């Protein structure tokens, strides 16, 4: 899934404006250039084939880590982890799970609320380390349904 689309979904979910998005990026130490945040939302209503370049994986990684700080606060016990790129759908799921303090049952219920049914074994495979025998890549469809279900949960 495009990084821009994920950030746009989270923006709608939490009712954030451009300044708040920039603040979330700054929480993790990323200093967005003038117009960089607005560029993310410029292609919001365009069809996929007309959208321009996706935002960078570095920006996305900083945004997800900043979102964790925004929702939960910084931990003095744990130093910030290094930024890992590229940002995959599995990483997005993991970061959202941490940011919203979701347990396995919550994740399962959110996906079902979004309109997608998945077994608990398949769900746990999405959170495995890459290279593990039971690791499964998270497809765009699963992430879209998860974002839809999480939006319904947060906004209601």
C-alpha positions as CSV (number, residue, x, y, z in Angstrom):
1,X,0.0,0.0,0.0
2,X,1.3,3.5,-0.8
3,X,2.8,5.4,2.2
4,X,0.7,8.4,1.3
5,X,-2.5,6.4,1.5
6,X,-1.6,5.1,5.0
7,X,-0.8,8.6,6.3
8,X,-4.0,9.9,4.7
9,X,-6.1,7.2,6.4
10,X,-4.5,7.9,9.8
11,X,-5.0,11.6,9.3
12,X,-8.8,11.0,8.7
13,X,-9.0,8.5,11.6
14,X,-7.5,11.0,14.1
15,X,-8.8,14.2,12.5
16,X,-5.3,15.7,12.1
17,X,-4.3,18.8,10.2
18,X,-1.0,19.5,8.4
19,X,0.5,21.1,11.5
20,X,-0.3,18.1,13.7
21,X,1.2,15.8,11.1
22,X,4.4,17.9,11.1
23,X,4.4,17.9,14.9
24,X,4.2,14.0,14.9
25,X,7.1,13.9,12.4
26,X,9.1,16.2,14.7
27,X,8.5,14.0,17.7
28,X,10.7,11.4,16.1
29,X,13.3,14.0,15.0
30,X,12.2,14.4,11.3
31,X,12.1,18.0,10.1
32,X,9.8,18.2,7.2
33,X,10.6,20.7,4.5
34,X,8.2,23.4,3.6
35,X,5.3,21.9,1.6
36,X,6.4,18.3,2.2
37,X,3.4,17.5,4.4
38,X,1.0,19.2,2.0
39,X,2.5,17.2,-0.9
40,X,1.3,14.0,0.9
41,X,-2.3,15.1,0.7
42,X,-2.2,16.7,-2.7
43,X,-3.0,13.5,-4.6
44,X,-5.6,12.4,-2.1
45,X,-8.6,12.4,-4.5
46,X,-6.8,11.3,-7.6
47,X,-7.0,7.8,-9.1
48,X,-4.0,5.6,-8.5
49,X,-2.6,5.9,-12.0
50,X,-2.6,9.7,-11.8
51,X,-0.9,9.9,-8.3
52,X,2.6,11.2,-8.4
53,X,5.6,10.0,-6.4
54,X,4.9,8.3,-3.1
55,X,6.4,9.9,0.1
56,X,9.7,8.4,1.2
57,X,10.1,5.4,3.4
58,X,12.2,7.5,5.7
59,X,9.3,10.0,6.2
60,X,6.9,7.1,6.7
61,X,9.1,5.4,9.3
62,X,9.5,8.7,11.2
63,X,5.7,9.3,11.1
64,X,4.9,5.8,12.5
65,X,7.4,6.2,15.3
66,X,6.2,9.8,16.0
67,X,2.6,8.4,16.1
68,X,3.6,6.0,18.9
69,X,5.1,9.0,20.8
70,X,2.0,11.1,20.1
71,X,-0.4,8.4,21.3
72,X,1.6,6.9,24.2
73,X,4.3,9.4,25.0
74,X,8.1,8.9,25.0
75,X,9.5,6.2,27.3
76,X,12.5,7.1,29.4
77,X,13.2,3.4,29.9
78,X,13.6,2.6,26.2
79,X,15.8,4.7,23.9
80,X,14.5,5.3,20.4
81,X,15.1,2.5,18.0
82,X,16.9,3.1,14.7
83,X,14.7,3.9,11.7
84,X,14.3,0.8,9.5
85,X,13.5,1.2,5.8
86,X,11.7,0.2,3.6
87,X,8.5,0.3,5.5
88,X,6.4,-2.7,4.7
89,X,2.7,-3.4,5.4
90,X,3.8,-5.7,8.2
91,X,5.7,-2.9,9.9
92,X,2.8,-0.5,9.5
93,X,0.5,-3.1,11.3
94,X,3.1,-3.6,14.1
95,X,3.5,0.1,14.7
96,X,-0.2,0.8,14.7
97,X,-0.6,-2.1,17.1
98,X,1.9,-0.5,19.5
99,X,0.5,3.1,19.0
100,X,-3.1,2.1,19.8
101,X,-2.1,-0.4,22.5
102,X,-3.9,-3.3,20.7
103,X,-4.0,-6.9,21.8
104,X,-4.5,-9.9,19.6
105,X,-8.2,-10.0,20.2
106,X,-8.4,-6.3,19.4
107,X,-6.6,-6.7,16.1
108,X,-8.9,-9.6,15.2
109,X,-12.0,-7.6,16.0
110,X,-10.8,-4.6,14.1
111,X,-10.2,-6.6,11.0
112,X,-13.7,-8.2,11.3
113,X,-15.2,-4.8,11.8
114,X,-13.4,-3.6,8.7
115,X,-15.0,-6.5,6.7
116,X,-12.2,-9.1,6.6
117,X,-12.1,-12.4,8.4
118,X,-8.8,-14.0,9.3
119,X,-7.9,-16.8,11.7
120,X,-5.8,-16.1,14.8
121,X,-2.9,-18.2,13.3
122,X,-2.9,-16.2,10.2
123,X,-3.0,-13.0,12.3
124,X,0.0,-14.1,14.3
125,X,1.9,-14.9,11.1
126,X,1.7,-11.3,10.1
127,X,3.7,-10.3,13.2
128,X,6.4,-12.9,12.9
129,X,10.0,-11.9,12.0
130,X,10.8,-12.0,8.4
131,X,12.6,-15.3,7.7
132,X,10.6,-17.2,10.3
133,X,8.9,-20.4,8.9
134,X,5.4,-19.1,9.6
135,X,6.0,-15.5,8.5
136,X,3.4,-14.1,6.1
137,X,3.5,-10.9,4.2
138,X,0.6,-8.5,4.9
139,X,-1.1,-7.7,1.6
140,X,-2.6,-4.3,0.7
141,X,-6.1,-5.6,1.1
142,X,-5.6,-6.7,4.7
143,X,-4.0,-3.4,5.6
144,X,-6.9,-1.5,4.0
145,X,-9.5,-3.5,5.9
146,X,-7.5,-3.0,9.1
147,X,-7.3,0.8,8.6
148,X,-11.0,0.8,7.8
149,X,-11.9,-1.1,11.0
150,X,-9.5,0.9,13.2
151,X,-11.1,4.1,11.8
152,X,-14.5,2.9,12.7
153,X,-13.3,2.0,16.2
154,X,-11.5,5.3,16.8
155,X,-14.1,7.6,15.3
156,X,-17.2,6.0,16.9
